[in-house]
Amino acid sequence: MTDQRHTNGPRLFVELVLVAGATALVGVIALAFRSPAAADEILADDAPVSAGEVVDLDDGAIADPDAAAADILDEAAMAMAGVTSVEFELDRNGAPIYIDEFESLALDALIGQFTVPTRARAQLTVTVDGSLTTEIGAVAIDDEVWISNPVTGDFETLPAGFDIDPSRFFDPEDGWQPLLANLSDVELIGIDDRGGERYHVRGTAPAAEVRNITVGLVRDQDVPVDLWIHPGTSLVTSAEFETTIDGAASQWRLDLDRYGESFTIRPPLNVRTQAGA
C-alpha cells in the first residue's frame, strides 16, 4: 500500500505539533479533543449490507477441560480464516508505540470494524508528543487507506511515514489464521469466564505473525500470547500480549466481538486532496 500513499506526511505532522503547542501554551496537560470525524460518526452504520451469519458468543457453550491445546488452536485457525465480519477493540498501555516516523503520535486505543473483502474502519485514540490526547479516523478499502486530520476533520490519503492500516488489525487469512497455526509451546491454561466459558490458551507467536497482528508496529521479536477462544464456534474473543521496544514494555489487549454482523464501510466523503483543496 505504500506506493499509493501521498507524500503529505510533514504537513499533517506540523498541524499536529501546532495543536500540541497551543495546548501547552494555555497550560492544558491533557485534552480530550474530538474531531468532526468522531467515533460515533466513523463507526455509524447506515444502509447495512449482509455480511454473514451473526454469531452469539454468549450462548452458554461449555468448554471441555480435557481438550488438547493443539486441537483447540487448529479449530480456531479454521474458524478465524472463515470470518466475514467482526468488530475489534484495542487497548494498549506501557511504553509508547508510535504510528508515524516522527515518533509524535503514540497509539493508545482503537475501536474498529472489518468486513470482507478487505474493508475496515477505525477510530484511533492517540497521544501527540506525550501531552495531547486526540482521535483520528481511519478507513481502508482494498489498497487505499484514508486518515482523518484532527484539526480539520477532513480525510487524506494515508501520508508517507504513517503505518496504520486498520484492515490489518483483523486479516482472517494472512493475519489470524497463520498466527494460530504457527504458535509454539502451546498449553491450555484453563477455562475462564469471559462473558461465558472460554478456553484460555497460551503460546509463543513468531516475529512475522506478531508484526502482522500489530499492523507492522512491532517487529523482530517472538512474543508469548494469551488467547481466549469460544468453545462452541472456536472463534477468538480476546488476545493479550506484551512487547518490548528499546528495553521498554508495552501491553496489548485486543477484544473481538460482533462476528457476522453487517457493517457498511464506504470511502469517506470529506477527502482533502494533496493540494489541500
N, C-alpha and C positions, 0 to 999 in steps of 0.2 A: 504493500500500500504506500510505501514511502515515495515511490516515483510519482504518485498522483497528488502529493501534498504541495500546497503553495508555500512559498518562502516568505511568509509574513509573520514568522515567529517573533522576531525582535519587536515589531510594533505591538503585538499583544503583550509581550513581556513588559515593555515600557509602560503601557497603560496599567498593568497590574501593580507595578512598582509605584506609579503615581498615586494610585488608590491607597497603597500601604503607607506611603509617605504622608499623605494628607491625614490619614488616621492617626499616625504618630504625632503630628503637629498639634492636634487638638487633645492629645493625651489619652486617647482611647486605647486600651490594652487589647481588647478583643471585641470584634464587631460581627454580629450575625447579619450578614449582608445578603439579601435575597434579590437576585437579578430578575428582570422580567421573564426569564426562562426558568421559573421556579419549578420545584419538583412536581407540584400538583398539576402544572401545565404540561411539562415534558412527558409525564407518565400517564396523563389522562387518556382514556380510551373513547374514541368516537367511531361509530360505524364499525364495530369489531368484525373481524373475519374469522372463519373457522380455523382452528389450529389442530386440534386432536381431541381425544377423549380426556375429559377433566379427571384428574386423579385425586382421590380422597386419601390424604395422608393421615387422617385422624379416624381410621376405620376400625380400630381395635385389633389390628393384626398382631398375632402372637409370635415372638421370636423363639427359635429353638436354641436352648443353651448349649446343646451338644453340636451345633453346626460348626463346620470347619471354616476357618477364616479364608482359606484359598477359594472354597466353593462360594462363599458369600461375595467375594470380590469378583469372581468370574461372572456370577449372575448380575452383579451391579454393573460391570463393564458392558454387558449386553443390553441391559435396561437403559443405561445412560446414552449409549450410541443411538437408541431409537427415540430419544426425546424430541418432540416437535415444538414445545414452548415451555418457558419457565421464568419465574421471577427470581433474581439473585440479589442478595444484600450483603455488603462487605463492611465490617468494622475492623479498623486497624489501629494499633496502639504501639507505643515504644518509639524507637528511633525513626526519624522521618524517612519516608520513601517518596522520592521526587518523580514527577511525571514529565519534567522538562529538563533540557540540557543545561539550563542556567541554575538548576537546583534552587528554584524560587518557590515552586508550587509543590507542597507536600500533600499527598493523598491521605485523608483521614477516614473517609467512609464513602459509600455509594449505594444506591439502590437502582436496579435496572431490570429490564425485561428483554428476553431473547425469543425469537421465533424463526423457524426455518422458512426459506433458505437464507441464512446469514444476515439477519436483521436484528438490530439491538438498539436500545436507547437507555440512557442512564443519567442520573443526577449525581454529580460528584461533590462532596464536601472537601474543600482543600484549605490549607493554611498558607498564606502568602508571606514569605520572608519571616516566618516564625511569629507573626503578630496578628494578621488579619484573617479571619475565617470568612469564606465566601462559598458560593455554589456555582458550579459550571455544568451546563447541559452538554450531553454528547449523543450523537446519533450515528449509527453505522449501517449502511446498506450496501451489500456486496463489497466492492473495493473502494467505496467512498466513505469518508468519516468527516463529520462536522462537529465543531466545538463552539459553545456559546461564549461570547465576550462578556465578562462580568460587569463591565462598565456600561455598555450599550444594550446588552441583552440580545444583540444580533448574533447569528451563527456565521462561522467562517469555515472554509475547508481546513482540516487539521493542519496547523503550521508545521513546517520542518522543525525538528528539535523537540517535538512532543511525541509521547508514546502512550496513548490511552485510547485504544480501540475497544469500545465496550463489548463488541461481539466476541472478543477473545476471552472475556471472563467466563463465558459459557460457550464452549465449542464442543458439541457432543462427540464428533468423530475424531477430531485432531487434538482435543484437549482432555476431556474426561475419560473417554474410553482407553486411550493409551496410558493415562495416569493410573487407572485402576488395574490395568493389565500388567503394568511394569513395576508395581510396588514390590519391594523385597522385605525380608524379615517380618512377614505379616503375622499378626496374632489377634485373636479375639479377646479384647479386654474385658468385655462383659455385655450386659444388656441394660441400657439406660432408658429412663422415661423422659423423652423429649417430645411432648405432645403425643404420646403413645410409645410403645416399645420400639427401641431402635438397637440394631447391632452396633456396638462400639468396636471398631476395628482400627488397628494401628499398623503402619508400615512405613518404609522409607522410600520416598519418591526420588528418582534420579533427576539430576540437574536439568535435563532437557524438558522433563514434564513440569518441573517447578517453574521454569521460565514460561511455559505455555499458560499455566493457570494463573500466573501473576502478570499476564499480558506483557512479558518481557521486562518487567520491573526488577525481578530478582534473577540473577544469573550465576552460573558456575558454582552451585552448591547443591548437594544432596540434602534432603530435608525430611525428618520424621513428620508424618501426617496422621492426625486422628480423624477418623471418618465415622459418621453416624448414618446408618443405612436402614431404610424402611423394610421390615421383614416380608411384607406382602408383595410389594412391587419391585424390590431391590433397588429403588432409587435412592441416591444420596440426598440427605436432608441437611447435612451440615459438615463442614470441614474446618479444622483448626490446625495451625502450624506456626512455627517460629523461624524467622530467617535472620541471618547476621550479615551486615554490611559494614565494612571498616571497623569490625570489632563491636558494633552496637546491634542489639537485638530488637526485632520488630515482630509483634504478634498479630496474626491474621485470623479472622473468623469469617467464613463465608456460609451463609444460610441460603438454602434453595427451597422454593415453595411454588405453589400455583402451577404445577405441572399440567400441561394440556389445555390451559385456559387460552382465550382468544385475546391477542394484543394486536392493535393496528399500529404499525410502525412505518411512518412516511418520512420523506425528506423534509427538513424544516422549511417553513415558508419565508422567514425573515433572514435570508442569507446575504451577507455583505460580500461584495466582490473583492478581489485582491486590491483594486484601486481605492476601496473604501466607499464605493457608491452605495 
